[in-house]
């Protein structure tokens, strides 16, 4: 199957959400059965879990952690619910987590389009949430994010299906989001070679990380995230003078004290000659999170074109995977 370009994936993004809504099957699990939840996944496969974790941080009754490594933490037990997400089903770290989890006797749910992870789920009759193939993993976020929101929602007794269905409104006017993305690119066009620093709060941290990942992989430009209020106690002390940085603010507008921190930081940075762009989030609802992800995804594509970067190619990542095949 030929790979689907990023532009095609974004142009039909709601299809991924609808696919997950249509193919979701109840897992029948309750929060009272577990002591914690661990979502295992990396890169484009792990970020959906991270966004869902942040969304439920003030709603769920269990701690949810994202793990992106070969081995799960020592406190993992039979009382831990494990959600493993690998778009290809081939991610070696996720497969290693699967083996570790099986030995511990944990309850496991899998999200994948194929590969060994899907086969393990089928062979062991584990709940499997299917994903369509043909996408670059980072452009298949609609599948994993929707599944993770539904899985955790059912676990916590929170019905988010109606709000997920409502996200169709986000994609009804694609040109509007493209226009916003182009305006952001125009805002930074005088300093195209700067690195990007995304300044978020805790509610938007995960979509800020997603934005960094998209800039890094698609446009081949450095991108980092600073989270308020924590960054006001450390990174804040590096902001003197004009910096080789483009700043993007992602405030969820859910905490008046943090709003004040964003306002002061914007004033400080711009006074010193730095460029700051504020993304127009109204709140931290599912619709607003999807809307912001969609606009910033488009920005990463436009930035890649502006930089002359091949947004479909990731030679360093492929080179590493090839190296690790023979590394002892």
KOLVOLO-537226 format. One record per residue (C-alpha): residue in three letters; x, y, z. Coordinates in Angstrom, 3 decimals, always signed. Each point is the difference from the previous one (the first is absolute). Layout:
<pt residu="ALA" xx="X" yy="Y" zz="Z"/>
...
//
This chain:
<pt residu="UNK" xx="+0.000" yy="+0.000" zz="+0.000"/>
<pt residu="UNK" xx="+1.347" yy="+3.407" zz="-0.965"/>
<pt residu="UNK" xx="+0.637" yy="+2.435" zz="+2.826"/>
<pt residu="UNK" xx="-2.572" yy="+2.705" zz="+0.495"/>
<pt residu="UNK" xx="+1.501" yy="+3.491" zz="-0.227"/>
<pt residu="UNK" xx="-0.323" yy="+2.329" zz="+2.951"/>
<pt residu="UNK" xx="-2.205" yy="+2.368" zz="-1.995"/>
<pt residu="UNK" xx="-2.419" yy="-2.817" zz="-0.849"/>
<pt residu="UNK" xx="+0.004" yy="-1.222" zz="+3.603"/>
<pt residu="UNK" xx="-0.813" yy="+3.477" zz="+1.301"/>
<pt residu="UNK" xx="-2.585" yy="+0.635" zz="-2.688"/>
<pt residu="UNK" xx="-1.916" yy="-3.066" zz="+1.170"/>
<pt residu="UNK" xx="+0.951" yy="+0.042" zz="+3.691"/>
<pt residu="UNK" xx="-3.502" yy="-0.493" zz="+1.362"/>
<pt residu="UNK" xx="-0.098" yy="-3.356" zz="-1.775"/>
<pt residu="UNK" xx="+2.476" yy="-1.274" zz="+2.611"/>
<pt residu="UNK" xx="-2.198" yy="+1.206" zz="+2.850"/>
<pt residu="UNK" xx="-3.103" yy="-1.526" zz="-1.613"/>
<pt residu="UNK" xx="+1.837" yy="-3.284" zz="-0.661"/>
<pt residu="UNK" xx="+0.956" yy="-0.301" zz="+3.667"/>
<pt residu="UNK" xx="-3.519" yy="+0.924" zz="+1.137"/>
<pt residu="UNK" xx="-1.488" yy="-2.618" zz="-2.337"/>
<pt residu="UNK" xx="+2.477" yy="-2.743" zz="+0.951"/>
<pt residu="UNK" xx="+0.161" yy="+0.575" zz="+3.743"/>
<pt residu="UNK" xx="-1.180" yy="-2.995" zz="+2.034"/>
<pt residu="UNK" xx="-0.673" yy="+0.207" zz="+3.712"/>
<pt residu="UNK" xx="+2.796" yy="-1.458" zz="+2.139"/>
<pt residu="UNK" xx="-2.354" yy="-0.415" zz="+2.967"/>
<pt residu="UNK" xx="+2.625" yy="+1.102" zz="+2.529"/>
<pt residu="UNK" xx="-0.571" yy="+2.237" zz="+3.026"/>
<pt residu="UNK" xx="+2.419" yy="+2.264" zz="+1.840"/>
<pt residu="UNK" xx="-0.721" yy="-1.885" zz="+3.240"/>
<pt residu="UNK" xx="+1.810" yy="-3.047" zz="-1.441"/>
<pt residu="UNK" xx="+3.346" yy="+1.820" zz="-0.269"/>
<pt residu="UNK" xx="+2.477" yy="+2.056" zz="+1.969"/>
<pt residu="UNK" xx="+1.428" yy="+1.878" zz="-3.004"/>
<pt residu="UNK" xx="+0.178" yy="+0.183" zz="-3.780"/>
<pt residu="UNK" xx="+3.116" yy="-0.022" zz="-2.176"/>
<pt residu="UNK" xx="-0.179" yy="+0.901" zz="-3.677"/>
<pt residu="UNK" xx="+3.021" yy="-1.299" zz="-1.896"/>
<pt residu="UNK" xx="+0.945" yy="+1.547" zz="-3.315"/>
<pt residu="UNK" xx="+2.554" yy="+2.175" zz="-1.754"/>
<pt residu="UNK" xx="-0.022" yy="+2.858" zz="-2.492"/>
<pt residu="UNK" xx="-3.159" yy="+0.325" zz="-2.035"/>
<pt residu="UNK" xx="-1.480" yy="-3.066" zz="+1.699"/>
<pt residu="UNK" xx="+0.653" yy="+1.169" zz="+3.549"/>
<pt residu="UNK" xx="-1.173" yy="+3.598" zz="-0.278"/>
<pt residu="UNK" xx="-3.686" yy="-0.958" zz="-0.235"/>
<pt residu="UNK" xx="+0.250" yy="-1.603" zz="+3.421"/>
<pt residu="UNK" xx="+1.829" yy="+3.025" zz="+1.379"/>
<pt residu="UNK" xx="-2.711" yy="+2.392" zz="-1.208"/>
<pt residu="UNK" xx="-2.742" yy="-2.252" zz="+1.416"/>
<pt residu="UNK" xx="+1.864" yy="-0.277" zz="+3.319"/>
<pt residu="UNK" xx="+0.152" yy="+3.779" zz="+0.312"/>
<pt residu="UNK" xx="-3.670" yy="+0.360" zz="-0.895"/>
<pt residu="UNK" xx="-1.063" yy="-2.355" zz="+2.812"/>
<pt residu="UNK" xx="+2.505" yy="+1.339" zz="+2.547"/>
<pt residu="UNK" xx="-2.721" yy="+1.944" zz="+1.835"/>
<pt residu="UNK" xx="-2.791" yy="-2.462" zz="-0.773"/>
<pt residu="UNK" xx="+1.245" yy="-3.590" zz="+0.414"/>
<pt residu="UNK" xx="+0.140" yy="-1.978" zz="+3.243"/>
<pt residu="UNK" xx="+3.316" yy="-1.761" zz="-0.713"/>
<pt residu="UNK" xx="+3.527" yy="+1.213" zz="-0.705"/>
<pt residu="UNK" xx="+0.857" yy="-0.375" zz="-3.692"/>
<pt residu="UNK" xx="+3.622" yy="-0.015" zz="-1.152"/>
<pt residu="UNK" xx="+1.590" yy="-0.067" zz="-3.435"/>
<pt residu="UNK" xx="+3.007" yy="-2.267" zz="-0.410"/>
<pt residu="UNK" xx="+2.332" yy="+0.135" zz="-2.996"/>
<pt residu="UNK" xx="+2.717" yy="-2.517" zz="+0.748"/>
<pt residu="UNK" xx="+0.888" yy="-3.691" zz="-0.210"/>
<pt residu="UNK" xx="-1.018" yy="-0.873" zz="+3.547"/>
<pt residu="UNK" xx="-2.884" yy="+1.048" zz="+2.189"/>
<pt residu="UNK" xx="+0.540" yy="+1.530" zz="+3.459"/>
<pt residu="UNK" xx="+0.525" yy="-2.214" zz="+3.044"/>
<pt residu="UNK" xx="-3.409" yy="+0.822" zz="+1.452"/>
<pt residu="UNK" xx="-1.803" yy="-1.600" zz="-2.958"/>
<pt residu="UNK" xx="-2.155" yy="-2.840" zz="+1.343"/>
<pt residu="UNK" xx="-3.025" yy="-2.183" zz="-0.747"/>
<pt residu="UNK" xx="-2.024" yy="+3.012" zz="+1.164"/>
<pt residu="UNK" xx="+1.403" yy="+2.116" zz="-2.851"/>
<pt residu="UNK" xx="-1.987" yy="+0.461" zz="-3.199"/>
<pt residu="UNK" xx="+2.370" yy="+0.135" zz="-2.983"/>
<pt residu="UNK" xx="-0.922" yy="+1.669" zz="-3.296"/>
<pt residu="UNK" xx="+2.610" yy="-0.686" zz="-2.694"/>
<pt residu="UNK" xx="-0.045" yy="+2.108" zz="-3.141"/>
<pt residu="UNK" xx="+2.156" yy="-0.581" zz="-3.069"/>
<pt residu="UNK" xx="-1.290" yy="+1.130" zz="-3.376"/>
<pt residu="UNK" xx="+2.112" yy="-2.505" zz="-1.939"/>
<pt residu="UNK" xx="+0.003" yy="-2.638" zz="+2.725"/>
<pt residu="UNK" xx="+3.757" yy="-0.211" zz="-0.526"/>
<pt residu="UNK" xx="+1.314" yy="+2.542" zz="+2.528"/>
<pt residu="UNK" xx="+2.718" yy="-1.882" zz="+1.884"/>
<pt residu="UNK" xx="-0.408" yy="+1.894" zz="+3.264"/>
<pt residu="UNK" xx="-3.768" yy="-0.637" zz="+0.026"/>
<pt residu="UNK" xx="+0.499" yy="-3.691" zz="-0.779"/>
<pt residu="UNK" xx="+2.486" yy="-0.224" zz="+2.877"/>
<pt residu="UNK" xx="-2.580" yy="+1.625" zz="+2.290"/>
<pt residu="UNK" xx="-2.510" yy="-2.605" zz="-1.168"/>
<pt residu="UNK" xx="+2.317" yy="-2.855" zz="+0.997"/>
<pt residu="UNK" xx="+0.629" yy="+1.589" zz="+3.394"/>
<pt residu="UNK" xx="-3.712" yy="+0.533" zz="+0.539"/>
<pt residu="UNK" xx="-0.899" yy="-3.577" zz="-0.936"/>
<pt residu="UNK" xx="+2.439" yy="-1.355" zz="+2.597"/>
<pt residu="UNK" xx="-1.615" yy="+2.159" zz="+2.688"/>
<pt residu="UNK" xx="-3.508" yy="-1.157" zz="-0.855"/>
<pt residu="UNK" xx="-1.415" yy="+3.476" zz="-0.637"/>
<pt residu="UNK" xx="-3.219" yy="+0.756" zz="-1.850"/>
<pt residu="UNK" xx="+1.030" yy="+1.153" zz="-3.491"/>
<pt residu="UNK" xx="-1.783" yy="+1.961" zz="-2.732"/>
<pt residu="UNK" xx="+1.639" yy="+0.548" zz="-3.409"/>
<pt residu="UNK" xx="-0.324" yy="+2.681" zz="-2.686"/>
<pt residu="UNK" xx="+1.690" yy="-0.884" zz="-3.304"/>
<pt residu="UNK" xx="-0.370" yy="-0.396" zz="-3.766"/>
<pt residu="UNK" xx="+1.914" yy="-3.288" zz="-0.230"/>
<pt residu="UNK" xx="+3.406" yy="-1.537" zz="+0.658"/>
<pt residu="UNK" xx="+0.977" yy="-2.172" zz="+2.970"/>
<pt residu="UNK" xx="-2.000" yy="+2.067" zz="+2.503"/>
<pt residu="UNK" xx="-3.245" yy="-0.690" zz="-1.862"/>
<pt residu="UNK" xx="+0.900" yy="-3.669" zz="-0.313"/>
<pt residu="UNK" xx="+0.779" yy="-0.255" zz="+3.716"/>
<pt residu="UNK" xx="-3.375" yy="+1.540" zz="+0.790"/>
<pt residu="UNK" xx="-1.823" yy="-2.396" zz="-2.311"/>
<pt residu="UNK" xx="+1.902" yy="-3.071" zz="+1.223"/>
<pt residu="UNK" xx="-0.645" yy="+0.835" zz="+3.650"/>
<pt residu="UNK" xx="-3.554" yy="+1.293" zz="-0.492"/>
<pt residu="UNK" xx="+0.865" yy="+3.447" zz="+1.292"/>
<pt residu="UNK" xx="-2.246" yy="+2.970" zz="-0.785"/>
<pt residu="UNK" xx="+1.308" yy="+1.487" zz="-3.259"/>
<pt residu="UNK" xx="-0.981" yy="+3.391" zz="-1.351"/>
<pt residu="UNK" xx="+0.787" yy="-0.071" zz="-3.747"/>
<pt residu="UNK" xx="+1.574" yy="+2.806" zz="-1.991"/>
<pt residu="UNK" xx="+0.106" yy="+0.466" zz="-3.772"/>
<pt residu="UNK" xx="+3.388" yy="-0.388" zz="-1.684"/>
<pt residu="UNK" xx="+1.723" yy="+2.215" zz="-2.564"/>
<pt residu="UNK" xx="+0.668" yy="+3.061" zz="+2.150"/>
<pt residu="UNK" xx="+3.189" yy="+1.367" zz="+1.430"/>
<pt residu="UNK" xx="-0.381" yy="-0.771" zz="+3.750"/>
<pt residu="UNK" xx="+0.157" yy="+3.680" zz="+0.949"/>
<pt residu="UNK" xx="-2.909" yy="+0.733" zz="-2.345"/>
<pt residu="UNK" xx="-2.212" yy="-2.752" zz="+1.448"/>
<pt residu="UNK" xx="-0.669" yy="+1.837" zz="+3.265"/>
<pt residu="UNK" xx="-3.768" yy="+0.064" zz="-0.545"/>
<pt residu="UNK" xx="-0.191" yy="-3.768" zz="+0.479"/>
<pt residu="UNK" xx="+2.055" yy="-0.352" zz="+3.179"/>
<pt residu="UNK" xx="-1.211" yy="+3.200" zz="+1.666"/>
<pt residu="UNK" xx="-3.655" yy="-0.890" zz="-0.544"/>
<pt residu="UNK" xx="+0.500" yy="-3.564" zz="+1.248"/>
<pt residu="UNK" xx="+1.896" yy="+1.163" zz="+3.093"/>
<pt residu="UNK" xx="-2.674" yy="+2.566" zz="+0.836"/>
<pt residu="UNK" xx="-2.695" yy="-2.663" zz="-0.349"/>
<pt residu="UNK" xx="+1.936" yy="-2.666" zz="+1.930"/>
<pt residu="UNK" xx="+0.727" yy="+2.270" zz="+2.954"/>
<pt residu="UNK" xx="-3.451" yy="+1.553" zz="-0.158"/>
<pt residu="UNK" xx="-1.650" yy="-3.405" zz="+0.337"/>
<pt residu="UNK" xx="+2.405" yy="-0.942" zz="+2.794"/>
<pt residu="UNK" xx="-0.873" yy="+3.157" zz="+1.949"/>
<pt residu="UNK" xx="-3.708" yy="-0.041" zz="-0.849"/>
<pt residu="UNK" xx="+0.243" yy="+3.172" zz="-2.096"/>
<pt residu="UNK" xx="-1.801" yy="-0.031" zz="-3.355"/>
<pt residu="UNK" xx="+1.958" yy="+2.074" zz="-2.535"/>
<pt residu="UNK" xx="-1.496" yy="-1.474" zz="-3.161"/>
<pt residu="UNK" xx="-2.314" yy="+2.954" zz="-0.658"/>
<pt residu="UNK" xx="+2.852" yy="+2.480" zz="+0.327"/>
<pt residu="UNK" xx="+2.211" yy="-2.090" zz="-2.283"/>
<pt residu="UNK" xx="-2.768" yy="-0.108" zz="-2.592"/>
<pt residu="UNK" xx="-0.314" yy="+3.771" zz="+0.326"/>
<pt residu="UNK" xx="+3.631" yy="+0.399" zz="-1.106"/>
<pt residu="UNK" xx="-1.293" yy="-0.527" zz="-3.546"/>
<pt residu="UNK" xx="-0.786" yy="+3.732" zz="+0.142"/>
<pt residu="UNK" xx="+3.735" yy="+0.710" zz="+0.301"/>
<pt residu="UNK" xx="+0.626" yy="-1.484" zz="-3.443"/>
<pt residu="UNK" xx="-3.014" yy="+1.537" zz="-1.732"/>
<pt residu="UNK" xx="+2.053" yy="+3.012" zz="-1.105"/>
<pt residu="UNK" xx="+3.536" yy="-1.216" zz="-0.705"/>
<pt residu="UNK" xx="+0.991" yy="+3.260" zz="-1.702"/>
<pt residu="UNK" xx="-0.566" yy="+1.940" zz="+3.241"/>
<pt residu="UNK" xx="+2.595" yy="-2.081" zz="+1.858"/>
<pt residu="UNK" xx="+2.351" yy="+0.155" zz="-2.958"/>
<pt residu="UNK" xx="-0.340" yy="+3.780" zz="+0.043"/>
<pt residu="UNK" xx="+0.865" yy="+0.132" zz="+3.723"/>
<pt residu="UNK" xx="+3.027" yy="-2.220" zz="-0.618"/>
<pt residu="UNK" xx="+1.185" yy="+2.255" zz="-2.813"/>
<pt residu="UNK" xx="-0.426" yy="+3.067" zz="+2.196"/>
<pt residu="UNK" xx="+2.215" yy="-1.608" zz="+2.618"/>
<pt residu="UNK" xx="+2.619" yy="-0.784" zz="-2.631"/>
<pt residu="UNK" xx="-0.168" yy="+3.587" zz="-1.268"/>
<pt residu="UNK" xx="+0.456" yy="+1.216" zz="+3.574"/>
<pt residu="UNK" xx="+3.319" yy="-1.863" zz="+0.233"/>
<pt residu="UNK" xx="+1.124" yy="+0.439" zz="-3.630"/>
<pt residu="UNK" xx="+2.641" yy="+2.603" zz="+0.881"/>
<pt residu="UNK" xx="+1.795" yy="-2.541" zz="+2.213"/>
<pt residu="UNK" xx="-0.551" yy="-3.332" zz="-1.749"/>
<pt residu="UNK" xx="+3.141" yy="-1.684" zz="+1.367"/>
<pt residu="UNK" xx="-0.822" yy="+0.562" zz="+3.659"/>
<pt residu="UNK" xx="-0.812" yy="-2.930" zz="+2.237"/>
<pt residu="UNK" xx="-3.533" yy="-0.155" zz="+1.378"/>
<pt residu="UNK" xx="-0.918" yy="+0.069" zz="+3.670"/>
<pt residu="UNK" xx="-3.578" yy="-0.914" zz="+0.811"/>
<pt residu="UNK" xx="-1.157" yy="+1.524" zz="+3.278"/>
<pt residu="UNK" xx="-2.980" yy="-1.896" zz="+1.421"/>
<pt residu="UNK" xx="-1.819" yy="-0.602" zz="+3.243"/>
<pt residu="UNK" xx="-0.640" yy="-3.458" zz="+1.407"/>
<pt residu="UNK" xx="-3.322" yy="-0.387" zz="-1.831"/>
<pt residu="UNK" xx="+1.663" yy="+0.635" zz="-3.381"/>
<pt residu="UNK" xx="+3.379" yy="-1.624" zz="+0.690"/>
<pt residu="UNK" xx="-0.731" yy="-3.122" zz="-2.060"/>
<pt residu="UNK" xx="-1.207" yy="+1.871" zz="-3.087"/>
<pt residu="UNK" xx="+3.063" yy="+2.230" zz="+0.392"/>
<pt residu="UNK" xx="+2.201" yy="-3.097" zz="-0.051"/>
<pt residu="UNK" xx="-1.898" yy="-1.186" zz="-3.071"/>
<pt residu="UNK" xx="+0.688" yy="+3.344" zz="-1.694"/>
<pt residu="UNK" xx="+3.716" yy="-0.330" zz="+0.781"/>
<pt residu="UNK" xx="+0.048" yy="-3.503" zz="-1.449"/>
<pt residu="UNK" xx="-1.660" yy="+1.163" zz="-3.209"/>
<pt residu="UNK" xx="+2.411" yy="+2.907" zz="-0.455"/>
<pt residu="UNK" xx="+2.949" yy="-2.316" zz="+0.651"/>
<pt residu="UNK" xx="-1.050" yy="-2.833" zz="-2.313"/>
<pt residu="UNK" xx="-1.705" yy="+1.928" zz="-2.762"/>
<pt residu="UNK" xx="+2.032" yy="+3.212" zz="-0.232"/>
<pt residu="UNK" xx="+3.337" yy="-1.324" zz="+1.443"/>
<pt residu="UNK" xx="+0.138" yy="+3.017" zz="+2.350"/>
<pt residu="UNK" xx="+0.805" yy="-0.119" zz="+3.712"/>
<pt residu="UNK" xx="-2.998" yy="+0.411" zz="+2.301"/>
<pt residu="UNK" xx="-0.352" yy="-0.176" zz="+3.778"/>
<pt residu="UNK" xx="-2.698" yy="+0.510" zz="+2.598"/>
<pt residu="UNK" xx="-0.096" yy="+2.000" zz="+3.247"/>
<pt residu="UNK" xx="-2.970" yy="-0.481" zz="+2.322"/>
<pt residu="UNK" xx="-1.420" yy="+2.665" zz="+2.296"/>
<pt residu="UNK" xx="+0.054" yy="+0.604" zz="+2.869"/>
<pt residu="UNK" xx="+3.121" yy="-2.200" zz="+0.417"/>
<pt residu="UNK" xx="+1.976" yy="+1.738" zz="-2.770"/>
<pt residu="UNK" xx="-0.453" yy="+3.319" zz="+1.805"/>
<pt residu="UNK" xx="+2.229" yy="-1.407" zz="+2.737"/>
<pt residu="UNK" xx="+2.963" yy="-0.909" zz="-2.260"/>
<pt residu="UNK" xx="-0.124" yy="+0.425" zz="-3.808"/>
<pt residu="UNK" xx="-1.397" yy="+3.493" zz="+0.560"/>
<pt residu="UNK" xx="+3.469" yy="+1.147" zz="+1.111"/>
<pt residu="UNK" xx="+1.443" yy="-0.624" zz="-3.486"/>
<pt residu="UNK" xx="-2.298" yy="+2.541" zz="-1.674"/>
<pt residu="UNK" xx="+2.279" yy="+3.018" zz="-0.334"/>
<pt residu="UNK" xx="+0.301" yy="+1.850" zz="-3.284"/>
<pt residu="UNK" xx="-0.845" yy="-1.111" zz="-3.524"/>
<pt residu="UNK" xx="+0.224" yy="-3.796" zz="-0.119"/>
<pt residu="UNK" xx="+0.447" yy="-2.435" zz="-2.936"/>
<pt residu="UNK" xx="-3.487" yy="-1.267" zz="+0.791"/>
<pt residu="UNK" xx="-3.550" yy="+0.222" zz="-1.289"/>
<pt residu="UNK" xx="-2.502" yy="-0.211" zz="+2.854"/>
<pt residu="UNK" xx="-3.456" yy="-1.571" zz="-0.285"/>
<pt residu="UNK" xx="-2.361" yy="+0.397" zz="+2.975"/>
<pt residu="UNK" xx="-2.599" yy="-2.700" zz="+0.708"/>
<pt residu="UNK" xx="-2.121" yy="+1.140" zz="+2.918"/>
<pt residu="UNK" xx="-3.093" yy="-2.024" zz="+0.863"/>
<pt residu="UNK" xx="-1.473" yy="+3.063" zz="+1.737"/>
<pt residu="UNK" xx="-1.059" yy="-2.202" zz="+2.908"/>
<pt residu="UNK" xx="+1.990" yy="+1.695" zz="+2.774"/>
<pt residu="UNK" xx="-0.015" yy="+3.785" zz="+0.501"/>
<pt residu="UNK" xx="+3.379" yy="-0.071" zz="+1.748"/>
<pt residu="UNK" xx="+1.590" yy="-1.758" zz="-2.970"/>
<pt residu="UNK" xx="-1.693" yy="+2.492" zz="-2.320"/>
<pt residu="UNK" xx="+1.910" yy="+2.688" zz="+1.852"/>
<pt residu="UNK" xx="+3.243" yy="-1.927" zz="-0.468"/>
<pt residu="UNK" xx="-0.590" yy="-0.258" zz="-3.748"/>
<pt residu="UNK" xx="-0.814" yy="+3.712" zz="-0.191"/>
<pt residu="UNK" xx="+3.144" yy="+1.062" zz="+1.835"/>
<pt residu="UNK" xx="+2.216" yy="-2.351" zz="-2.002"/>
<pt residu="UNK" xx="-1.409" yy="+1.266" zz="-3.303"/>
<pt residu="UNK" xx="+0.654" yy="+3.584" zz="+1.042"/>
<pt residu="UNK" xx="+3.548" yy="-0.825" zz="+1.091"/>
<pt residu="UNK" xx="+0.937" yy="-1.949" zz="-3.137"/>
<pt residu="UNK" xx="-1.470" yy="+2.449" zz="-2.501"/>
<pt residu="UNK" xx="+1.571" yy="+2.978" zz="+1.761"/>
<pt residu="UNK" xx="+3.390" yy="-1.640" zz="-0.605"/>
<pt residu="UNK" xx="-0.648" yy="-0.541" zz="-3.704"/>
<pt residu="UNK" xx="-1.262" yy="-3.591" zz="+0.014"/>
<pt residu="UNK" xx="-2.869" yy="-1.359" zz="-2.086"/>
<pt residu="UNK" xx="-2.949" yy="-1.505" zz="+1.885"/>
<pt residu="UNK" xx="-3.077" yy="-1.643" zz="-1.522"/>
<pt residu="UNK" xx="-3.027" yy="-0.843" zz="+2.153"/>
<pt residu="UNK" xx="-2.147" yy="-2.946" zz="-1.086"/>
<pt residu="UNK" xx="-3.704" yy="+0.817" zz="+0.437"/>
<pt residu="UNK" xx="-1.118" yy="-2.657" zz="+2.516"/>
<pt residu="UNK" xx="-3.219" yy="+0.809" zz="+1.830"/>
<pt residu="UNK" xx="+0.284" yy="-2.820" zz="+2.554"/>
<pt residu="UNK" xx="+1.305" yy="-3.562" zz="+0.407"/>
<pt residu="UNK" xx="-3.007" yy="-1.810" zz="-1.488"/>
<pt residu="UNK" xx="+0.433" yy="-2.916" zz="-2.390"/>
<pt residu="UNK" xx="-1.183" yy="+2.183" zz="-2.894"/>
<pt residu="UNK" xx="+2.531" yy="+2.727" zz="+0.776"/>
<pt residu="UNK" xx="+2.826" yy="-2.534" zz="+0.338"/>
<pt residu="UNK" xx="-0.858" yy="-1.555" zz="-3.372"/>
<pt residu="UNK" xx="-0.320" yy="+3.445" zz="-1.582"/>
<pt residu="UNK" xx="+3.433" yy="+1.076" zz="+1.208"/>
<pt residu="UNK" xx="+1.644" yy="-3.268" zz="-1.021"/>
<pt residu="UNK" xx="-1.485" yy="+0.362" zz="-3.457"/>
<pt residu="UNK" xx="+1.165" yy="+3.576" zz="-0.530"/>
<pt residu="UNK" xx="+3.515" yy="-0.669" zz="+1.316"/>
<pt residu="UNK" xx="+0.297" yy="-3.138" zz="-2.134"/>
<pt residu="UNK" xx="-0.680" yy="+2.146" zz="-3.054"/>
<pt residu="UNK" xx="+2.603" yy="+2.477" zz="+1.218"/>
<pt residu="UNK" xx="+2.637" yy="-2.756" zz="+0.161"/>
<pt residu="UNK" xx="-0.753" yy="-0.888" zz="-3.624"/>
<pt residu="UNK" xx="+0.201" yy="+3.619" zz="-1.166"/>
<pt residu="UNK" xx="+3.211" yy="+0.496" zz="+1.973"/>
<pt residu="UNK" xx="+1.516" yy="-3.089" zz="-1.637"/>
<pt residu="UNK" xx="-0.804" yy="+1.442" zz="-3.419"/>
<pt residu="UNK" xx="+1.400" yy="+3.402" zz="+1.010"/>
<pt residu="UNK" xx="+3.212" yy="-1.696" zz="+1.170"/>
<pt residu="UNK" xx="+0.209" yy="-2.250" zz="-3.074"/>
<pt residu="UNK" xx="-0.183" yy="-3.113" zz="+2.217"/>
<pt residu="UNK" xx="-1.452" yy="-3.341" zz="-1.070"/>
<pt residu="UNK" xx="-2.759" yy="-0.490" zz="+2.562"/>
<pt residu="UNK" xx="-0.594" yy="-3.629" zz="-1.005"/>
<pt residu="UNK" xx="+3.601" yy="-1.085" zz="+0.490"/>
<pt residu="UNK" xx="+1.700" yy="-0.739" zz="+3.341"/>
<pt residu="UNK" xx="+3.478" yy="-1.284" zz="-1.011"/>
<pt residu="UNK" xx="+1.559" yy="+0.388" zz="+3.450"/>
<pt residu="UNK" xx="-2.732" yy="-2.101" zz="+1.605"/>
<pt residu="UNK" xx="+0.268" yy="-2.642" zz="-2.731"/>
<pt residu="UNK" xx="+3.779" yy="+0.018" zz="+0.354"/>
<pt residu="UNK" xx="-0.239" yy="-0.597" zz="+3.737"/>
<pt residu="UNK" xx="-2.396" yy="-2.924" zz="-0.452"/>
<pt residu="UNK" xx="+2.362" yy="-1.560" zz="-2.534"/>
<pt residu="UNK" xx="+2.965" yy="+0.498" zz="+2.346"/>
<pt residu="UNK" xx="-1.819" yy="-1.566" zz="+2.942"/>
<pt residu="UNK" xx="-0.760" yy="-3.148" zz="-2.028"/>
<pt residu="UNK" xx="+3.675" yy="-0.977" zz="+0.180"/>
<pt residu="UNK" xx="+1.019" yy="+1.801" zz="+3.215"/>
<pt residu="UNK" xx="+1.065" yy="-2.233" zz="+2.881"/>
//
